[in-house]
Amino acid sequence: MQKLGKREEQIMQIIWRLGKAFIKEVIDELPEPKPHYNTVATMVKILTEKGFLSAEKLGNSFRYTPLVQLADYRKQDVANIKRKYFGNSFSRMITHFAKEEKLSDAELDEIISIIQSQKSS
């Protein structure tokens, strides 16, 4: 699976959230200043060619549906971050976020609980 560019990921986030979308719906969800219709259409076409979206012709336009699920993309993206920045070490990655993000006691307790439940499995 390929890595998405910034604008591609922004468009995919919208389509993942909506489930299915026409280009106009994607544009409506983008922040100001809104890109031109043709710009978004080109990005969506690229995402379709990359295998991230399918296109269904309805009347004079196309409705786009994700072929790659958010959970699958997130899993790959996190694995790449872990490998690239933390020597493929999950513990180094978690330690980094625990220190940098100033986690609350409740968040730390939740992480500990998840880890402990994995140990007993």
SEZAFI-762344 format. One record per residue: residue number from 1; x, y, z of N, C-alpha, C, O in turn. Coordinates in Angstrom, 2 decimals. Layout:
BEGIN
+-------+---------+---------+---------+---------+----------+---------+---------+---------+---------+---------+---------+---------+
! gutor !  n_east ! n_north !    n_up ! ca_east ! ca_north !   ca_up !  c_east ! c_north !    c_up !  o_east ! o_north !    o_up !
+-------+---------+---------+---------+---------+----------+---------+---------+---------+---------+---------+---------+---------+
!   NUM !       X !       Y !       Z !       X !        Y !       Z !       X !       Y !       Z !       X !       Y !       Z !
...
+-------+---------+---------+---------+---------+----------+---------+---------+---------+---------+---------+---------+---------+
This chain:
BEGIN
+-------+---------+---------+---------+---------+----------+---------+---------+---------+---------+---------+---------+---------+
! gutor !  n_east ! n_north !    n_up ! ca_east ! ca_north !   ca_up !  c_east ! c_north !    c_up !  o_east ! o_north !    o_up !
+-------+---------+---------+---------+---------+----------+---------+---------+---------+---------+---------+---------+---------+
!     1 !    0.84 !   -1.18 !    0.00 !    0.00 !     0.00 !    0.00 !    0.89 !    1.25 !    0.00 !    1.86 !    1.33 !    0.75 !
!     2 !    0.55 !    2.20 !   -0.85 !    1.33 !     3.42 !   -0.96 !    1.02 !    4.40 !    0.16 !   -0.04 !    4.35 !    0.78 !
!     3 !    1.97 !    5.28 !    0.41 !    1.78 !     6.37 !    1.37 !    1.02 !    7.49 !    0.67 !    1.29 !    7.80 !   -0.49 !
!     4 !    0.06 !    8.08 !    1.37 !   -0.71 !     9.19 !    0.82 !    0.00 !   10.51 !    1.06 !    0.63 !   10.71 !    2.10 !
!     5 !   -0.10 !   11.42 !    0.08 !    0.36 !    12.78 !    0.27 !   -0.60 !   13.52 !    1.18 !   -1.68 !   13.02 !    1.49 !
!     6 !   -0.22 !   14.71 !    1.60 !   -1.03 !    15.48 !    2.55 !   -2.46 !   15.73 !    2.05 !   -3.42 !   15.45 !    2.76 !
!     7 !   -2.60 !   16.25 !    0.83 !   -3.93 !    16.53 !    0.28 !   -4.70 !   15.24 !    0.01 !   -5.91 !   15.17 !    0.23 !
!     8 !   -4.00 !   14.20 !   -0.46 !   -4.65 !    12.91 !   -0.69 !   -5.22 !   12.37 !    0.62 !   -6.36 !   11.89 !    0.66 !
!     9 !   -4.43 !   12.45 !    1.68 !   -4.90 !    11.94 !    2.96 !   -6.08 !   12.76 !    3.47 !   -7.02 !   12.21 !    4.05 !
!    10 !   -6.04 !   14.07 !    3.26 !   -7.15 !    14.93 !    3.67 !   -8.44 !   14.51 !    2.96 !   -9.50 !   14.44 !    3.58 !
!    11 !   -8.35 !   14.23 !    1.67 !   -9.51 !    13.80 !    0.90 !   -9.97 !   12.42 !    1.37 !  -11.17 !   12.19 !    1.53 !
!    12 !   -9.03 !   11.51 !    1.59 !   -9.40 !    10.17 !    2.06 !  -10.06 !   10.23 !    3.43 !  -11.02 !    9.50 !    3.68 !
!    13 !   -9.58 !   11.08 !    4.32 !  -10.20 !    11.22 !    5.64 !  -11.67 !   11.59 !    5.50 !  -12.53 !   11.07 !    6.22 !
!    14 !  -11.97 !   12.48 !    4.58 !  -13.36 !    12.89 !    4.35 !  -14.17 !   11.73 !    3.82 !  -15.27 !   11.46 !    4.31 !
!    15 !  -13.65 !   11.03 !    2.82 !  -14.40 !     9.92 !    2.23 !  -14.54 !    8.77 !    3.23 !  -15.58 !    8.12 !    3.27 !
!    16 !  -13.51 !    8.50 !    4.03 !  -13.65 !     7.48 !    5.09 !  -14.77 !    7.87 !    6.05 !  -15.57 !    7.03 !    6.45 !
!    17 !  -14.82 !    9.13 !    6.41 !  -15.84 !     9.59 !    7.36 !  -17.24 !    9.51 !    6.75 !  -18.19 !    9.09 !    7.42 !
!    18 !  -17.37 !    9.90 !    5.48 !  -18.68 !     9.90 !    4.83 !  -19.10 !    8.51 !    4.34 !  -20.30 !    8.23 !    4.20 !
!    19 !  -18.14 !    7.64 !    4.09 !  -18.45 !     6.30 !    3.59 !  -18.47 !    6.25 !    2.07 !  -17.85 !    5.38 !    1.47 !
!    20 !  -19.18 !    7.18 !    1.45 !  -19.25 !     7.35 !    0.00 !  -19.39 !    8.84 !   -0.23 !  -19.97 !    9.55 !    0.58 !
!    21 !  -18.85 !    9.33 !   -1.36 !  -18.96 !    10.77 !   -1.60 !  -18.79 !   11.12 !   -3.06 !  -18.05 !   10.48 !   -3.80 !
!    22 !  -19.51 !   12.16 !   -3.45 !  -19.31 !    12.82 !   -4.72 !  -18.25 !   13.90 !   -4.50 !  -18.02 !   14.33 !   -3.37 !
!    23 !  -17.62 !   14.35 !   -5.57 !  -16.57 !    15.36 !   -5.45 !  -17.11 !   16.62 !   -4.76 !  -16.42 !   17.20 !   -3.93 !
!    24 !  -18.32 !   17.03 !   -5.09 !  -18.90 !    18.22 !   -4.46 !  -18.99 !   18.05 !   -2.94 !  -18.74 !   19.00 !   -2.20 !
!    25 !  -19.35 !   16.85 !   -2.49 !  -19.42 !    16.60 !   -1.04 !  -18.05 !   16.69 !   -0.39 !  -17.91 !   17.19 !    0.72 !
!    26 !  -17.03 !   16.22 !   -1.09 !  -15.66 !    16.31 !   -0.58 !  -15.28 !   17.79 !   -0.45 !  -14.75 !   18.21 !    0.58 !
!    27 !  -15.54 !   18.56 !   -1.49 !  -15.21 !    19.98 !   -1.47 !  -15.92 !   20.69 !   -0.32 !  -15.33 !   21.53 !    0.36 !
!    28 !  -17.18 !   20.36 !   -0.10 !  -17.95 !    20.97 !    1.00 !  -17.30 !   20.74 !    2.35 !  -17.42 !   21.57 !    3.25 !
!    29 !  -16.61 !   19.61 !    2.51 !  -15.98 !    19.25 !    3.78 !  -14.58 !   19.82 !    3.95 !  -14.04 !   19.83 !    5.06 !
!    30 !  -13.98 !   20.29 !    2.87 !  -12.62 !    20.83 !    2.94 !  -12.64 !   22.23 !    3.56 !  -13.61 !   22.97 !    3.40 !
!    31 !  -11.56 !   22.60 !    4.26 !  -11.50 !    23.92 !    4.87 !  -11.32 !   25.02 !    3.82 !  -10.91 !   24.77 !    2.69 !
!    32 !  -11.63 !   26.23 !    4.23 !  -11.40 !    27.40 !    3.37 !   -9.90 !   27.67 !    3.29 !   -9.20 !   27.37 !    4.26 !
!    33 !   -9.38 !   28.18 !    2.24 !  -10.06 !    28.43 !    0.96 !  -10.28 !   27.11 !    0.22 !   -9.38 !   26.28 !    0.12 !
!    34 !  -11.48 !   26.93 !   -0.28 !  -11.84 !    25.69 !   -0.98 !  -11.06 !   25.58 !   -2.29 !  -10.95 !   26.55 !   -3.05 !
!    35 !  -10.52 !   24.40 !   -2.56 !   -9.84 !    24.21 !   -3.86 !  -10.86 !   24.16 !   -4.98 !  -12.05 !   23.93 !   -4.75 !
!    36 !  -10.41 !   24.39 !   -6.18 !  -11.26 !    24.34 !   -7.37 !  -11.74 !   22.90 !   -7.58 !  -11.03 !   21.95 !   -7.25 !
!    37 !  -12.92 !   22.75 !   -8.14 !  -13.50 !    21.45 !   -8.42 !  -12.51 !   20.56 !   -9.18 !  -12.32 !   19.40 !   -8.83 !
!    38 !  -11.89 !   21.12 !  -10.23 !  -10.97 !    20.32 !  -11.06 !   -9.76 !   19.82 !  -10.27 !   -9.26 !   18.73 !  -10.53 !
!    39 !   -9.31 !   20.60 !   -9.30 !   -8.18 !    20.19 !   -8.46 !   -8.55 !   18.96 !   -7.64 !   -7.79 !   17.99 !   -7.57 !
!    40 !   -9.73 !   19.01 !   -7.03 !  -10.18 !    17.87 !   -6.22 !  -10.46 !   16.67 !   -7.12 !  -10.13 !   15.53 !   -6.77 !
!    41 !  -11.05 !   16.91 !   -8.28 !  -11.34 !    15.82 !   -9.22 !  -10.05 !   15.12 !   -9.64 !  -10.01 !   13.89 !   -9.76 !
!    42 !   -8.99 !   15.89 !   -9.87 !   -7.70 !    15.30 !  -10.24 !   -7.15 !   14.45 !   -9.10 !   -6.66 !   13.35 !   -9.33 !
!    43 !   -7.23 !   14.96 !   -7.87 !   -6.74 !    14.21 !   -6.71 !   -7.54 !   12.91 !   -6.53 !   -6.97 !   11.86 !   -6.24 !
!    44 !   -8.84 !   12.99 !   -6.70 !   -9.69 !    11.80 !   -6.56 !   -9.36 !   10.79 !   -7.66 !   -9.34 !    9.58 !   -7.41 !
!    45 !   -9.11 !   11.28 !   -8.86 !   -8.72 !    10.38 !   -9.96 !   -7.41 !    9.67 !   -9.62 !   -7.28 !    8.47 !   -9.85 !
!    46 !   -6.45 !   10.39 !   -9.07 !   -5.17 !     9.80 !   -8.66 !   -5.40 !    8.74 !   -7.58 !   -4.81 !    7.66 !   -7.64 !
!    47 !   -6.26 !    9.05 !   -6.61 !   -6.57 !     8.08 !   -5.54 !   -7.23 !    6.83 !   -6.11 !   -7.01 !    5.72 !   -5.62 !
!    48 !   -8.04 !    7.01 !   -7.13 !   -8.68 !     5.87 !   -7.80 !   -7.63 !    5.03 !   -8.52 !   -7.64 !    3.80 !   -8.45 !
!    49 !   -6.72 !    5.71 !   -9.22 !   -5.65 !     4.99 !   -9.94 !   -4.71 !    4.27 !   -8.98 !   -4.19 !    3.20 !   -9.31 !
!    50 !   -4.50 !    4.83 !   -7.80 !   -3.64 !     4.19 !   -6.80 !   -4.35 !    3.04 !   -6.09 !   -3.71 !    2.30 !   -5.32 !
!    51 !   -5.64 !    2.87 !   -6.33 !   -6.38 !     1.76 !   -5.72 !   -6.99 !    2.08 !   -4.37 !   -7.41 !    1.17 !   -3.66 !
!    52 !   -7.03 !    3.35 !   -3.99 !   -7.64 !     3.73 !   -2.72 !   -9.15 !    3.91 !   -2.81 !   -9.86 !    3.74 !   -1.83 !
!    53 !   -9.64 !    4.26 !   -4.01 !  -11.06 !     4.53 !   -4.20 !  -11.61 !    3.75 !   -5.39 !  -10.88 !    3.43 !   -6.33 !
!    54 !  -12.90 !    3.44 !   -5.33 !  -13.60 !     2.94 !   -6.50 !  -14.57 !    4.03 !   -6.94 !  -15.03 !    4.83 !   -6.12 !
!    55 !  -14.89 !    4.05 !   -8.23 !  -15.79 !     5.05 !   -8.79 !  -17.02 !    4.36 !   -9.36 !  -16.92 !    3.40 !  -10.12 !
!    56 !  -18.18 !    4.86 !   -8.98 !  -19.45 !     4.33 !   -9.48 !  -20.17 !    5.47 !  -10.21 !  -20.47 !    6.50 !   -9.62 !
!    57 !  -20.45 !    5.26 !  -11.50 !  -21.12 !     6.30 !  -12.29 !  -22.60 !    6.32 !  -11.94 !  -23.30 !    5.32 !  -12.06 !
!    58 !  -23.05 !    7.50 !  -11.52 !  -24.47 !     7.71 !  -11.21 !  -24.91 !    8.95 !  -11.98 !  -24.55 !   10.08 !  -11.62 !
!    59 !  -25.67 !    8.75 !  -13.04 !  -26.07 !     9.88 !  -13.88 !  -24.86 !   10.46 !  -14.58 !  -24.13 !    9.77 !  -15.28 !
!    60 !  -24.67 !   11.77 !  -14.37 !  -23.55 !    12.47 !  -15.01 !  -22.32 !   12.58 !  -14.13 !  -21.33 !   13.19 !  -14.53 !
!    61 !  -22.36 !   11.99 !  -12.95 !  -21.20 !    12.13 !  -12.06 !  -20.83 !   10.78 !  -11.45 !  -21.49 !    9.76 !  -11.66 !
!    62 !  -19.76 !   10.80 !  -10.69 !  -19.25 !     9.58 !  -10.05 !  -19.35 !    9.72 !   -8.54 !  -19.13 !   10.80 !   -7.98 !
!    63 !  -19.68 !    8.61 !   -7.90 !  -19.63 !     8.53 !   -6.44 !  -18.46 !    7.63 !   -6.08 !  -18.29 !    6.55 !   -6.66 !
!    64 !  -17.66 !    8.07 !   -5.12 !  -16.42 !     7.38 !   -4.76 !  -16.58 !    6.68 !   -3.41 !  -17.16 !    7.22 !   -2.47 !
!    65 !  -16.03 !    5.47 !   -3.36 !  -16.09 !     4.64 !   -2.16 !  -14.68 !    4.15 !   -1.85 !  -13.94 !    3.79 !   -2.76 !
!    66 !  -14.31 !    4.14 !   -0.56 !  -12.96 !     3.65 !   -0.22 !  -12.80 !    2.17 !   -0.52 !  -13.67 !    1.36 !   -0.21 !
!    67 !  -11.67 !    1.83 !   -1.13 !  -11.28 !     0.43 !   -1.30 !  -10.32 !    0.03 !   -0.19 !  -10.24 !   -1.15 !    0.18 !
!    68 !   -9.60 !    1.00 !    0.34 !   -8.70 !     0.79 !    1.47 !   -9.40 !    1.36 !    2.70 !   -9.83 !    2.52 !    2.70 !
!    69 !   -9.52 !    0.55 !    3.73 !  -10.19 !     1.00 !    4.95 !   -9.23 !    1.81 !    5.82 !   -8.02 !    1.60 !    5.80 !
!    70 !   -9.81 !    2.74 !    6.57 !   -9.01 !     3.60 !    7.45 !   -8.16 !    2.76 !    8.41 !   -6.98 !    3.06 !    8.60 !
!    71 !   -8.73 !    1.74 !    9.00 !   -7.99 !     0.91 !    9.97 !   -6.77 !    0.26 !    9.32 !   -5.71 !    0.17 !    9.95 !
!    72 !   -6.91 !   -0.18 !    8.07 !   -5.78 !    -0.81 !    7.37 !   -4.69 !    0.21 !    7.06 !   -3.50 !   -0.07 !    7.21 !
!    73 !   -5.11 !    1.41 !    6.62 !   -4.13 !     2.45 !    6.31 !   -3.43 !    2.91 !    7.59 !   -2.21 !    3.09 !    7.61 !
!    74 !   -4.20 !    3.09 !    8.65 !   -3.63 !     3.52 !    9.94 !   -2.61 !    2.50 !   10.44 !   -1.54 !    2.87 !   10.92 !
!    75 !   -2.95 !    1.22 !   10.32 !   -2.04 !     0.16 !   10.79 !   -0.71 !    0.23 !   10.05 !    0.35 !    0.14 !   10.66 !
!    76 !   -0.78 !    0.40 !    8.72 !    0.44 !     0.50 !    7.92 !    1.22 !    1.77 !    8.27 !    2.44 !    1.73 !    8.40 !
!    77 !    0.51 !    2.88 !    8.43 !    1.16 !     4.15 !    8.71 !    1.87 !    4.12 !   10.07 !    3.00 !    4.59 !   10.19 !
!    78 !    1.22 !    3.57 !   11.07 !    1.83 !     3.46 !   12.40 !    3.04 !    2.52 !   12.35 !    4.07 !    2.80 !   12.97 !
!    79 !    2.93 !    1.44 !   11.61 !    4.06 !     0.51 !   11.48 !    5.25 !    1.21 !   10.81 !    6.40 !    1.00 !   11.20 !
!    80 !    4.98 !    2.04 !    9.82 !    6.05 !     2.79 !    9.15 !    6.70 !    3.79 !   10.10 !    7.92 !    3.94 !   10.12 !
!    81 !    5.89 !    4.48 !   10.89 !    6.42 !     5.44 !   11.87 !    7.27 !    4.71 !   12.90 !    8.36 !    5.16 !   13.25 !
!    82 !    6.76 !    3.59 !   13.38 !    7.51 !     2.79 !   14.37 !    8.87 !    2.37 !   13.81 !    9.89 !    2.47 !   14.49 !
!    83 !    8.87 !    1.90 !   12.58 !   10.11 !     1.45 !   11.95 !   11.05 !    2.63 !   11.67 !   12.25 !    2.55 !   11.96 !
!    84 !   10.51 !    3.69 !   11.12 !   11.33 !     4.82 !   10.67 !   11.92 !    5.64 !   11.82 !   13.07 !    6.05 !   11.75 !
!    85 !   11.14 !    5.87 !   12.86 !   11.56 !     6.80 !   13.91 !   11.94 !    6.13 !   15.23 !   12.58 !    6.75 !   16.08 !
!    86 !   11.55 !    4.87 !   15.43 !   11.76 !     4.23 !   16.73 !   12.46 !    2.88 !   16.63 !   12.32 !    2.05 !   17.52 !
!    87 !   13.21 !    2.67 !   15.55 !   13.96 !     1.43 !   15.41 !   13.10 !    0.20 !   15.48 !   13.54 !   -0.85 !   15.95 !
!    88 !   11.86 !    0.32 !   15.02 !   10.87 !    -0.76 !   15.03 !   10.54 !   -1.25 !   16.45 !   10.10 !   -2.38 !   16.64 !
!    89 !   10.76 !   -0.38 !   17.43 !   10.50 !    -0.73 !   18.82 !    9.21 !   -0.08 !   19.30 !    9.10 !    1.15 !   19.38 !
!    90 !    8.24 !   -0.92 !   19.61 !    6.96 !    -0.43 !   20.12 !    7.15 !    0.27 !   21.46 !    6.53 !    1.31 !   21.71 !
!    91 !    7.99 !   -0.28 !   22.32 !    8.18 !     0.33 !   23.65 !    8.81 !    1.71 !   23.54 !    8.44 !    2.62 !   24.29 !
!    92 !    9.77 !    1.90 !   22.61 !   10.36 !     3.23 !   22.41 !    9.31 !    4.22 !   21.90 !    9.29 !    5.38 !   22.30 !
!    93 !    8.45 !    3.75 !   21.02 !    7.42 !     4.61 !   20.47 !    6.44 !    5.04 !   21.57 !    6.10 !    6.21 !   21.69 !
!    94 !    5.99 !    4.09 !   22.36 !    5.04 !     4.39 !   23.44 !    5.69 !    5.30 !   24.48 !    5.05 !    6.23 !   24.97 !
!    95 !    6.95 !    5.05 !   24.81 !    7.67 !     5.90 !   25.76 !    7.74 !    7.32 !   25.26 !    7.53 !    8.27 !   26.01 !
!    96 !    8.04 !    7.48 !   23.98 !    8.10 !     8.81 !   23.38 !    6.77 !    9.54 !   23.55 !    6.74 !   10.68 !   24.02 !
!    97 !    5.67 !    8.88 !   23.18 !    4.38 !     9.54 !   23.27 !    3.96 !    9.79 !   24.71 !    3.33 !   10.80 !   25.00 !
!    98 !    4.29 !    8.88 !   25.59 !    3.95 !     9.07 !   27.01 !    4.65 !   10.31 !   27.56 !    4.06 !   11.05 !   28.35 !
!    99 !    5.90 !   10.53 !   27.16 !    6.65 !    11.70 !   27.64 !    6.22 !   12.98 !   26.93 !    6.00 !   14.00 !   27.58 !
!   100 !    6.10 !   12.93 !   25.61 !    5.85 !    14.13 !   24.82 !    4.41 !   14.62 !   24.89 !    4.16 !   15.83 !   24.79 !
!   101 !    3.48 !   13.74 !   25.07 !    2.07 !    14.11 !   25.02 !    1.49 !   14.49 !   26.37 !    0.33 !   14.88 !   26.46 !
!   102 !    2.27 !   14.37 !   27.42 !    1.79 !    14.72 !   28.77 !    0.44 !   14.04 !   29.04 !   -0.57 !   14.70 !   29.28 !
!   103 !    0.47 !   12.72 !   29.00 !   -0.76 !    11.94 !   29.17 !   -1.32 !   12.11 !   30.57 !   -0.57 !   12.25 !   31.54 !
!   104 !   -2.63 !   12.11 !   30.66 !   -3.30 !    12.20 !   31.96 !   -3.17 !   10.86 !   32.69 !   -2.82 !    9.85 !   32.08 !
!   105 !   -3.45 !   10.87 !   33.98 !   -3.42 !     9.63 !   34.75 !   -4.41 !    8.61 !   34.17 !   -4.12 !    7.42 !   34.12 !
!   106 !   -5.57 !    9.10 !   33.74 !   -6.59 !     8.20 !   33.19 !   -6.08 !    7.55 !   31.89 !   -6.32 !    6.36 !   31.67 !
!   107 !   -5.39 !    8.33 !   31.04 !   -4.86 !     7.78 !   29.80 !   -3.76 !    6.76 !   30.09 !   -3.71 !    5.70 !   29.45 !
!   108 !   -2.89 !    7.07 !   31.05 !   -1.84 !     6.12 !   31.42 !   -2.44 !    4.84 !   31.98 !   -2.00 !    3.74 !   31.65 !
!   109 !   -3.46 !    4.98 !   32.84 !   -4.13 !     3.80 !   33.40 !   -4.75 !    2.95 !   32.29 !   -4.71 !    1.72 !   32.35 !
!   110 !   -5.32 !    3.61 !   31.28 !   -5.93 !     2.88 !   30.17 !   -4.87 !    2.10 !   29.39 !   -5.08 !    0.95 !   29.02 !
!   111 !   -3.73 !    2.73 !   29.14 !   -2.64 !     2.05 !   28.43 !   -2.13 !    0.87 !   29.23 !   -1.92 !   -0.21 !   28.68 !
!   112 !   -1.94 !    1.06 !   30.53 !   -1.47 !    -0.03 !   31.40 !   -2.47 !   -1.18 !   31.39 !   -2.09 !   -2.35 !   31.33 !
!   113 !   -3.75 !   -0.85 !   31.44 !   -4.80 !    -1.87 !   31.44 !   -4.78 !   -2.67 !   30.14 !   -4.91 !   -3.89 !   30.15 !
!   114 !   -4.60 !   -1.98 !   29.01 !   -4.54 !    -2.67 !   27.71 !   -3.33 !   -3.58 !   27.66 !   -3.43 !   -4.72 !   27.19 !
!   115 !   -2.18 !   -3.10 !   28.13 !   -0.96 !    -3.90 !   28.14 !   -1.13 !   -5.14 !   29.02 !   -0.75 !   -6.25 !   28.64 !
!   116 !   -1.71 !   -4.94 !   30.21 !   -1.91 !    -6.06 !   31.13 !   -2.88 !   -7.09 !   30.53 !   -2.69 !   -8.29 !   30.72 !
!   117 !   -3.90 !   -6.64 !   29.84 !   -4.84 !    -7.59 !   29.23 !   -4.17 !   -8.38 !   28.12 !   -4.52 !   -9.54 !   27.88 !
!   118 !   -3.19 !   -7.78 !   27.43 !   -2.45 !    -8.49 !   26.38 !   -1.52 !   -9.55 !   26.99 !   -1.31 !  -10.61 !   26.40 !
!   119 !   -0.97 !   -9.24 !   28.17 !   -0.07 !   -10.19 !   28.83 !   -0.79 !  -11.46 !   29.23 !   -0.23 !  -12.55 !   29.16 !
!   120 !   -2.05 !  -11.32 !   29.66 !   -2.77 !   -12.48 !   30.14 !   -3.42 !  -13.28 !   29.01 !   -3.94 !  -14.36 !   29.25 !
!   121 !   -3.38 !  -12.75 !   27.80 !   -3.99 !   -13.47 !   26.66 !   -3.11 !  -14.57 !   26.15 !   -3.48 !  -15.26 !   25.20 !
+-------+---------+---------+---------+---------+----------+---------+---------+---------+---------+---------+---------+---------+
